[in-house]
Amino acid sequence: MSELMPIERNPVTSPINTEEVKKALATHGVYRADEVDFGNDPHAFVLALGRQLGPVVPQYGEEVLELVPRRDAKQNGPFGYDAFPLHTDALFKKDGRTPDAIIMLCMHPGEGGEHLLVNGHAVIAELQRTSRIDIDALLALEIAFCHKGETVEDAADVFVLPVAPPQEEAGHLYRGPIYNISDARLRYATTLMNRIHNDFNEVSQAMEQSASPLQNVQTGSLWITDNKRILHGRKKILSPERKMLRVHLKLAGTHLSTP
């Protein structure tokens, strides 16, 4: 991962400058601010910030998703307690529904659950130089997501991945390459890709070895990531008090994802 990725604490004393955010995303793929004054309504604050940057993409029918761990949820998913492997968000959705960027605002850090980030493009560039694997051919493999119980036509050379997205996502599933060169979007989830082809184990291990945790996340810590190239995950959550707010964004007119 690039040593220039700005993941250290960055206390701010003035309103967040959206031009600085866009510059940081275009350059590093990550923007971080700490001790953010979100006022009496953090949901309204983070939604307003998102709308300044671009159109908001709803998640589970919500513009601002509240992430609080639950024992009845899938434990290695967004609402669970277990570690969440590295991935880009909403990779099963078509491009128009897949976020370009993600805003996270910490309401209460709780214990455990450290957020992990890695520049997937940088890891891939290094593997292209050093690995025995044909990384380009691997990332060009076509994947097709379908709803569980459904079939995919003409899928002889396609890896079919059944998912169970929320009802409102029906008809918005992706089919195409893992790495889309046209817009530099990387659709990657270690648990999925490792099932597709054994060579992905080397890629996933390289991602994990290069990932760094966001240190000293406290109430008021906010970070925004480029969802086209920055993979994220989390360590195991140790207390039920953890609470995060998340907003998915499209960034019209902004080309992210330089390596």
PEUR-V933181 format. One record per backbone hydrogen bond with DSSP energy under -0.5 kcal/mol. NH is the residue of the N-H (numbers start at 1). CO is the residue of the C=O. Records with the same first field share a line. If there is no record, write none. Layout:
NH = CO, CO
This chain:
5 = 2
7 = 5
12 = 34
18 = 16
21 = 17
22 = 18
23 = 19
24 = 20
25 = 21
26 = 22
27 = 23
28 = 24
29 = 24
30 = 24
31 = 224
33 = 222
34 = 10
36 = 220
38 = 36
41 = 38
45 = 41
46 = 42
47 = 43
48 = 44
49 = 45
50 = 46
51 = 47
52 = 48
53 = 49, 50
54 = 50
57 = 248
58 = 56
59 = 62
62 = 59
65 = 63, 246
67 = 65, 244
68 = 66
69 = 242
70 = 79
73 = 70
77 = 74
80 = 77
82 = 75
84 = 234
85 = 83
87 = 232
88 = 188
91 = 88
93 = 90
94 = 172
97 = 94
98 = 94, 95
99 = 97
100 = 249
101 = 249
102 = 225
103 = 247
104 = 223
105 = 245
106 = 221
107 = 105, 243
108 = 243
113 = 236
116 = 233
117 = 212
118 = 231
120 = 118, 229
121 = 229
123 = 119
124 = 120
125 = 121
126 = 122
127 = 123
128 = 124
129 = 125, 126
130 = 126
131 = 127
135 = 133
138 = 134
139 = 135
140 = 136
141 = 138
143 = 176
144 = 159
145 = 174
146 = 161
148 = 163
150 = 147
155 = 152
158 = 155
159 = 142
160 = 158
161 = 144
162 = 160
163 = 146
169 = 166
170 = 167
172 = 169
174 = 92
176 = 143
178 = 139, 141
179 = 139
180 = 178, 185
181 = 179
183 = 180
184 = 180
185 = 180
186 = 184, 228
187 = 178, 185
188 = 186
190 = 86
192 = 189
193 = 189
194 = 190
195 = 192
196 = 192, 193
197 = 193
200 = 197
201 = 198
202 = 199
203 = 199
204 = 200
205 = 201
206 = 202
207 = 203
208 = 204
209 = 205
210 = 206
211 = 207, 208
212 = 117
214 = 115
215 = 213
220 = 106
221 = 218
222 = 33
223 = 104
224 = 31
225 = 102
226 = 29
227 = 100, 225
228 = 100
229 = 226
230 = 226
231 = 118, 229
232 = 87
233 = 116
234 = 84
235 = 114
237 = 81
238 = 111
239 = 111
242 = 239
243 = 108
244 = 67
245 = 105
246 = 65
247 = 103
248 = 57
249 = 101
250 = 55
254 = 251
255 = 253
256 = 254
